[in-house]
């Protein structure tokens, strides 16, 4: 069966929990947090052999188009689309569906996120390849659930149902029963023990027709936007139309808009390594620690410290006798916080917006 596959990489957002390295002008998806390339470039590289560069679209903020282009030079610049205003994932995916449908109404596409870290690339590629095939064959809404490695309270979950099919290459597809919000520790431990709950990766695969039909059923304004954009006679008309449409769209995620309502959701079991690196403590999973549990990235030294993460690329940062800290040195700003308060960085950033230090955000 011939499959015309595309990819839409979502690269918006501010990455506030990675301040001070991540800023509004250069958020985390454009940083080389792990590896020697920006996270966006790594997301593009993982599609080698699956989707050619001319069929990969990046959707980002309007003021980050040039940054995205510089971070992913393999892509045609016209494939990097800037949203005039952020309207969450449902609107971005509708825009992606219109881009694909203009090329091929029968096309299938993956929705991927620019700031994930993924290992076992061959397994990841095969999971996408098998998912493309199923999405081209049937009108289903495919999502990838990650087999949990520990009882995480930081991820949403998917409750998987009956086996639907298994590909010749071994990819397992199950009916998705329901989506579950981020749980407390007790429920996360329960989900891990029961064995049929998976982390919600936020990756999706479907045909342009399938997602348009879902929007028509559950979020008609997004279906109407797709129809208008698909019929735009040229690129200038397309840009004018989606800028006009975005202003009136509601801000809603694809999970709330469609996935939690639809009855044709299928989950592919993702058995590859996956991390959405949501905050500074996640870096500990990707760098070696010393005997006391310290992770030193860049120019850093410690004496008698324990379980502390230091990121300091442009100047030497030294610590003595501290434990369980996150320390990040960036041009013009230094962050020091307890490791278990890293989620509060977002609140700090919001409060800084009302201070003379807002230019550092």
C-alpha positions as CSV (number, residue, x, y, z in Angstrom):
1,X,0.0,0.0,0.0
2,X,1.4,3.4,-1.0
3,X,1.6,5.9,1.9
4,X,2.2,9.6,1.3
5,X,3.6,10.5,4.7
6,X,4.2,14.0,6.2
7,X,5.2,15.3,9.6
8,X,4.1,18.4,11.5
9,X,6.5,19.3,14.3
10,X,5.1,21.6,17.0
11,X,7.8,24.1,18.1
12,X,5.9,26.8,19.9
13,X,6.0,27.5,23.6
14,X,8.4,29.4,25.9
15,X,10.0,26.6,27.8
16,X,9.7,28.7,31.0
17,X,10.8,25.9,33.3
18,X,14.2,26.0,31.7
19,X,14.9,29.6,32.4
20,X,17.4,31.3,32.5
21,X,18.9,29.4,29.4
22,X,15.4,29.2,27.8
23,X,14.0,32.6,27.0
24,X,11.1,33.9,25.0
25,X,13.6,34.8,22.1
26,X,15.4,31.4,22.3
27,X,13.2,28.8,24.1
28,X,14.2,25.3,25.0
29,X,13.3,23.7,21.6
30,X,16.1,25.6,20.1
31,X,18.7,24.8,22.8
32,X,21.2,21.9,22.6
33,X,20.2,20.7,26.1
34,X,21.2,17.1,25.3
35,X,23.5,16.3,22.3
36,X,25.3,18.8,20.0
37,X,22.2,19.9,18.1
38,X,19.2,22.0,19.0
39,X,16.2,19.8,20.1
40,X,14.3,20.8,17.0
41,X,17.1,19.7,14.7
42,X,17.2,16.3,16.5
43,X,13.4,16.0,15.9
44,X,14.0,16.6,12.2
45,X,17.0,14.2,12.0
46,X,14.9,11.4,13.6
47,X,12.7,11.5,10.5
48,X,15.5,10.6,8.1
49,X,14.4,7.8,5.8
50,X,10.8,8.2,6.9
51,X,9.7,11.7,5.7
52,X,11.7,13.8,3.3
53,X,12.5,17.4,4.4
54,X,10.1,18.9,1.9
55,X,7.2,17.1,3.6
56,X,8.2,18.2,7.1
57,X,6.4,21.3,8.5
58,X,7.3,23.2,11.7
59,X,4.7,25.3,13.4
60,X,6.1,27.8,15.9
61,X,5.5,31.4,17.1
62,X,5.6,34.1,14.5
63,X,8.6,35.8,16.1
64,X,10.6,32.5,16.2
65,X,10.4,31.6,12.5
66,X,14.0,32.7,11.8
67,X,15.3,31.0,14.9
68,X,13.5,27.8,13.9
69,X,14.9,28.0,10.4
70,X,18.4,28.5,11.7
71,X,17.9,25.5,14.1
72,X,16.6,23.2,11.3
73,X,18.5,24.3,8.2
74,X,17.6,21.0,6.4
75,X,14.0,22.2,6.0
76,X,12.7,24.6,3.3
77,X,12.1,27.9,4.9
78,X,8.6,28.0,3.5
79,X,7.8,24.9,5.6
80,X,8.3,26.8,8.8
81,X,5.0,28.5,9.8
82,X,4.6,31.2,12.4
83,X,1.4,31.4,14.4
84,X,0.3,35.0,15.0
85,X,-0.9,34.1,18.4
86,X,-0.7,30.9,20.5
87,X,-3.9,28.9,20.5
88,X,-2.6,25.6,22.0
89,X,-2.2,22.2,20.1
90,X,-5.7,21.8,18.6
91,X,-5.3,24.9,16.4
92,X,-1.7,24.1,15.5
93,X,-2.7,20.6,14.4
94,X,-5.6,22.0,12.4
95,X,-3.1,24.3,10.6
96,X,-0.9,21.3,10.0
97,X,-3.8,19.3,8.6
98,X,-4.5,22.1,6.1
99,X,-0.8,22.3,5.1
100,X,-0.9,18.5,4.4
101,X,-4.3,18.6,2.7
102,X,-3.1,21.3,0.3
103,X,-0.3,18.9,-0.9
104,X,-2.4,15.7,-0.8
105,X,-6.0,15.3,0.6
106,X,-5.1,11.6,1.1
107,X,-1.9,12.3,2.9
108,X,-1.2,11.0,6.4
109,X,0.9,12.9,8.9
110,X,2.6,12.5,12.3
111,X,2.3,15.3,14.9
112,X,5.5,15.4,16.8
113,X,7.0,17.8,19.4
114,X,10.2,19.6,19.0
115,X,11.5,19.2,22.6
116,X,11.3,15.5,23.2
117,X,14.4,13.3,23.7
118,X,14.1,9.9,22.1
119,X,16.3,6.9,22.1
120,X,16.2,3.5,20.2
121,X,15.7,5.4,17.0
122,X,15.1,2.3,14.9
123,X,12.3,1.2,17.1
124,X,10.9,4.8,17.0
125,X,11.1,4.9,13.2
126,X,9.4,1.5,12.9
127,X,6.6,2.6,15.2
128,X,6.0,5.6,13.0
129,X,6.2,3.6,9.8
130,X,3.6,1.0,11.0
131,X,1.4,3.8,12.3
132,X,1.5,5.6,8.9
133,X,0.4,2.4,7.3
134,X,-2.5,1.9,9.6
135,X,-3.6,5.6,9.4
136,X,-3.6,5.4,5.6
137,X,-5.6,2.2,5.6
138,X,-8.3,3.2,8.2
139,X,-9.9,6.3,9.5
140,X,-8.4,6.2,13.0
141,X,-6.8,8.7,15.4
142,X,-3.5,7.1,16.4
143,X,-1.5,8.2,19.4
144,X,1.7,6.7,20.9
145,X,1.6,5.6,24.5
146,X,5.0,5.0,26.2
147,X,5.4,2.0,28.4
148,X,6.1,3.6,31.8
149,X,9.4,3.0,33.5
150,X,8.4,4.4,36.9
151,X,5.3,5.8,38.5
152,X,5.5,9.3,37.1
153,X,3.3,12.1,38.4
154,X,4.5,14.5,35.7
155,X,2.8,12.8,32.7
156,X,-0.8,12.1,31.7
157,X,-1.7,8.5,31.0
158,X,-3.6,6.5,28.4
159,X,-5.6,3.5,29.6
160,X,-5.1,0.9,26.9
161,X,-7.8,-1.6,26.0
162,X,-8.0,-4.8,23.8
163,X,-5.3,-5.7,21.3
164,X,-6.3,-4.4,17.9
165,X,-3.5,-5.8,15.8
166,X,0.2,-6.4,15.7
167,X,2.3,-5.4,12.7
168,X,4.7,-7.8,11.0
169,X,7.6,-5.7,12.5
170,X,6.1,-6.1,16.0
171,X,4.4,-2.8,16.7
172,X,1.4,-3.4,19.0
173,X,-1.8,-1.4,18.5
174,X,-4.5,-1.3,21.1
175,X,-7.9,0.4,21.4
176,X,-7.5,3.4,23.7
177,X,-10.1,3.4,26.5
178,X,-9.5,6.8,28.1
179,X,-7.1,9.6,28.8
180,X,-6.1,10.2,32.4
181,X,-4.8,13.5,33.8
182,X,-1.5,13.7,35.7
183,X,-2.1,11.5,38.7
184,X,-0.9,11.7,42.3
185,X,1.8,9.2,43.4
186,X,-0.7,6.6,44.7
187,X,-2.6,6.4,41.4
188,X,0.7,6.5,39.4
189,X,1.9,3.5,41.4
190,X,-1.5,1.8,40.8
191,X,-1.2,2.4,37.0
192,X,2.3,1.0,36.9
193,X,1.2,-2.1,38.7
194,X,-1.8,-2.8,36.6
195,X,0.3,-2.8,33.4
196,X,-2.2,-1.4,30.9
197,X,-1.6,2.3,31.5
198,X,0.9,4.1,29.3
199,X,2.4,7.6,29.4
200,X,0.7,10.0,27.0
201,X,3.5,11.1,24.7
202,X,1.6,13.8,22.9
203,X,2.6,12.2,19.5
204,X,-0.2,11.4,17.0
205,X,-0.6,9.9,13.5
206,X,-3.6,10.2,11.3
207,X,-4.8,11.1,7.8
208,X,-5.7,14.6,7.0
209,X,-9.2,13.4,6.3
210,X,-9.5,11.6,9.7
211,X,-8.5,14.6,11.8
212,X,-10.6,17.0,9.7
213,X,-13.7,14.8,10.3
214,X,-12.9,14.7,14.0
215,X,-12.7,18.5,14.1
216,X,-16.0,18.7,12.2
217,X,-17.6,16.5,14.8
218,X,-16.1,18.0,18.0
219,X,-14.7,21.5,17.1
220,X,-16.4,22.8,13.9
221,X,-14.5,26.1,13.8
222,X,-11.2,24.2,13.3
223,X,-12.8,22.1,10.5
224,X,-14.0,25.4,8.9
225,X,-10.5,26.8,9.1
226,X,-9.0,23.7,7.4
227,X,-11.6,24.0,4.6
228,X,-10.8,27.7,4.1
229,X,-7.1,27.2,4.1
230,X,-7.2,24.2,1.8
231,X,-9.0,26.3,-0.9
232,X,-6.6,29.3,-0.7
233,X,-5.4,29.9,-4.2
234,X,-1.8,30.8,-3.3
235,X,0.6,31.0,-0.4
236,X,-0.1,34.7,0.3
237,X,-3.9,34.0,0.5
238,X,-3.2,31.0,2.7
239,X,-1.2,33.2,5.1
240,X,-3.8,35.9,5.2
241,X,-6.6,33.3,5.8
242,X,-4.9,31.5,8.7
243,X,-3.8,34.8,10.4
244,X,-7.4,36.0,10.2
245,X,-8.8,32.7,11.5
246,X,-6.4,32.3,14.4
247,X,-7.5,35.5,16.1
248,X,-11.0,34.1,16.9
249,X,-10.0,30.5,17.8
250,X,-10.4,29.2,21.3
251,X,-7.2,28.1,23.1
252,X,-7.6,24.3,23.7
253,X,-5.4,21.2,23.6
254,X,-6.0,18.4,21.1
255,X,-6.7,16.1,24.0
256,X,-9.6,18.1,25.3
257,X,-10.8,19.1,21.9
258,X,-10.8,15.7,20.2
259,X,-9.0,12.8,21.8
260,X,-11.0,12.5,25.0
261,X,-14.3,12.5,22.9
262,X,-13.5,10.4,19.9
263,X,-14.4,6.7,19.7
264,X,-11.9,5.8,17.0
265,X,-8.7,6.3,19.0
266,X,-6.0,3.7,18.7
267,X,-2.8,3.6,20.8
268,X,0.5,2.3,19.4
269,X,2.7,0.9,22.2
270,X,5.9,2.9,22.2
271,X,8.8,0.7,23.5
272,X,11.5,3.2,22.6
273,X,13.2,5.5,25.2
274,X,11.3,8.8,25.6
275,X,11.5,11.9,27.8
276,X,9.7,15.2,27.3
277,X,12.4,17.0,29.4
278,X,9.8,19.1,31.2
279,X,12.1,20.8,33.7
280,X,15.8,21.0,34.8
281,X,15.8,17.8,37.0
282,X,15.0,15.7,33.8
283,X,18.6,16.4,32.6
284,X,19.9,14.0,35.2
285,X,18.5,11.2,33.1
286,X,20.8,12.1,30.2
287,X,24.2,12.9,31.8
288,X,26.5,10.9,33.9
289,X,26.6,11.6,37.7
290,X,29.6,11.4,39.9
291,X,29.7,9.2,43.0
292,X,27.8,11.6,45.1
293,X,25.0,12.1,42.5
294,X,26.2,15.4,41.1
295,X,25.7,16.2,37.4
296,X,28.1,18.9,36.2
297,X,27.4,20.3,32.7
298,X,29.8,22.8,31.2
299,X,32.3,24.7,33.3
300,X,31.6,23.6,36.9
301,X,33.4,22.3,40.0
302,X,32.1,21.0,43.3
303,X,33.5,20.2,46.7
304,X,31.6,18.0,49.1
305,X,28.3,18.4,47.3
306,X,25.6,15.8,46.6
307,X,22.7,15.3,44.2
308,X,23.2,18.7,42.7
309,X,22.9,19.6,39.0
310,X,24.9,22.5,37.6
311,X,24.7,24.0,34.1
312,X,27.3,26.6,33.3
313,X,28.6,26.9,29.8
314,X,30.3,30.4,29.6
315,X,31.9,30.8,32.9
316,X,33.1,28.7,35.8
317,X,30.6,28.0,38.6
318,X,31.8,26.4,41.8
319,X,29.8,25.0,44.7
320,X,30.9,23.8,48.2
321,X,28.9,21.7,50.6
322,X,25.4,21.9,49.1
323,X,23.0,19.2,48.1
324,X,19.8,18.7,46.1
325,X,20.1,21.9,44.2
326,X,19.7,23.1,40.6
327,X,22.2,25.8,39.6
328,X,22.1,27.3,36.1
329,X,24.4,30.1,34.9
330,X,23.4,32.0,31.9
331,X,24.4,35.4,30.4
332,X,23.0,38.0,32.8
333,X,21.2,35.6,35.2
334,X,21.8,32.8,37.6
335,X,19.2,30.4,39.0
336,X,19.6,28.5,42.3
337,X,16.8,26.4,43.6
338,X,16.1,23.2,45.5
339,X,15.7,20.3,43.1
340,X,12.2,19.6,44.4
341,X,11.1,23.2,43.6
342,X,12.1,23.2,40.0
343,X,8.5,23.4,38.8
344,X,8.2,26.7,40.6
345,X,10.6,28.3,38.0
346,X,7.5,29.0,35.9
347,X,5.9,31.0,38.6
348,X,9.1,32.9,39.2
349,X,9.3,33.8,35.5
350,X,5.7,35.1,35.6
351,X,6.5,37.3,38.6
352,X,9.6,38.6,36.9
353,X,7.4,39.9,34.0
354,X,6.3,42.7,36.3
355,X,9.8,43.7,37.3
356,X,12.8,45.6,35.8
357,X,14.3,42.1,35.1
358,X,11.7,41.2,32.5
359,X,14.2,41.8,29.7
360,X,16.0,38.6,30.9
361,X,13.0,36.5,30.1
